[in-house]
Amino acid sequence: MKTTLELPDDLFAQAKVAAVKRNTTFRAIVEHALRREVGQAEEGGSPYFRVGPDGIPRICHTGKVRVTSAMVRELMEEE
């Protein structure tokens, strides 16, 4: 399906740069971001990370889960 989005110029530029760095397309970046957002809303989010009100991911401290470098890298790749 095709649609039109209005984005701030700086966000559009950042997304284009991210697409180039990841050797993918702007369309793929937008689709990935939407799938992640919709999936987190449906599944209740990641058990390891939560997005704060400022939009910054925060590590959850449950005492049961040891946060690893791999988890942090995975989150960074999503952003």
C-alpha positions as CSV (number, residue, x, y, z in Angstrom):
1,M,0.0,0.0,0.0
2,K,1.2,3.5,-0.7
3,T,0.8,6.4,1.6
4,T,2.1,9.9,2.2
5,L,3.9,10.9,5.3
6,E,4.8,14.3,6.5
7,L,8.1,14.2,8.5
8,P,10.3,16.9,9.9
9,D,13.2,17.6,7.5
10,D,15.8,16.6,10.1
11,L,14.1,13.2,10.9
12,F,13.9,12.4,7.2
13,A,17.6,13.2,6.7
14,Q,18.5,11.1,9.7
15,A,16.5,8.2,8.4
16,K,18.1,8.5,5.0
17,V,21.6,8.5,6.5
18,A,20.6,5.4,8.7
19,A,19.4,3.6,5.5
20,V,22.7,4.3,3.7
21,K,24.8,3.2,6.8
22,R,22.8,0.0,7.0
23,N,22.9,-0.6,3.2
24,T,19.1,-0.6,3.0
25,T,16.3,1.7,1.9
26,F,14.3,4.5,3.5
27,R,11.2,2.4,3.0
28,A,12.8,-0.6,4.9
29,I,13.8,1.7,7.8
30,V,10.2,3.0,8.1
31,E,8.7,-0.4,7.8
32,H,11.1,-1.8,10.4
33,A,10.3,1.0,12.8
34,L,6.6,0.6,12.4
35,R,6.7,-3.1,12.9
36,R,8.8,-2.7,16.0
37,E,6.4,-0.1,17.5
38,V,3.2,-2.0,16.6
39,G,4.8,-5.3,17.8
40,Q,5.9,-3.8,21.1
41,A,2.4,-2.4,21.7
42,E,0.8,-5.8,21.0
43,E,3.3,-7.9,22.9
44,G,3.8,-5.5,25.8
45,G,7.4,-4.6,24.8
46,S,10.8,-6.1,25.4
47,P,11.3,-7.8,28.8
48,Y,14.8,-6.2,28.9
49,F,14.2,-2.6,27.7
50,R,11.5,0.0,28.0
51,V,11.2,3.2,26.1
52,G,11.0,6.2,28.5
53,P,8.7,9.2,28.0
54,D,11.5,11.0,26.3
55,G,11.8,8.2,23.7
56,I,15.1,6.9,25.0
57,P,15.4,3.1,25.7
58,R,16.0,2.2,29.3
59,I,17.3,-1.1,30.7
60,C,14.8,-2.9,32.9
61,H,16.2,-3.9,36.3
62,T,14.3,-7.0,37.4
63,G,17.1,-8.7,39.3
64,K,16.4,-11.8,37.3
65,V,17.8,-10.9,33.9
66,R,21.5,-10.2,33.3
67,V,21.8,-7.5,30.6
68,T,24.5,-8.5,28.2
69,S,26.5,-6.6,25.6
70,A,24.6,-8.6,22.9
71,M,21.3,-7.2,24.2
72,V,22.6,-3.7,24.1
73,R,24.0,-4.1,20.6
74,E,20.7,-5.6,19.4
75,L,18.8,-2.6,20.8
76,M,21.3,-0.2,19.2
77,E,20.9,-1.9,15.8
78,E,17.2,-1.4,16.0
79,E,17.6,2.3,16.5
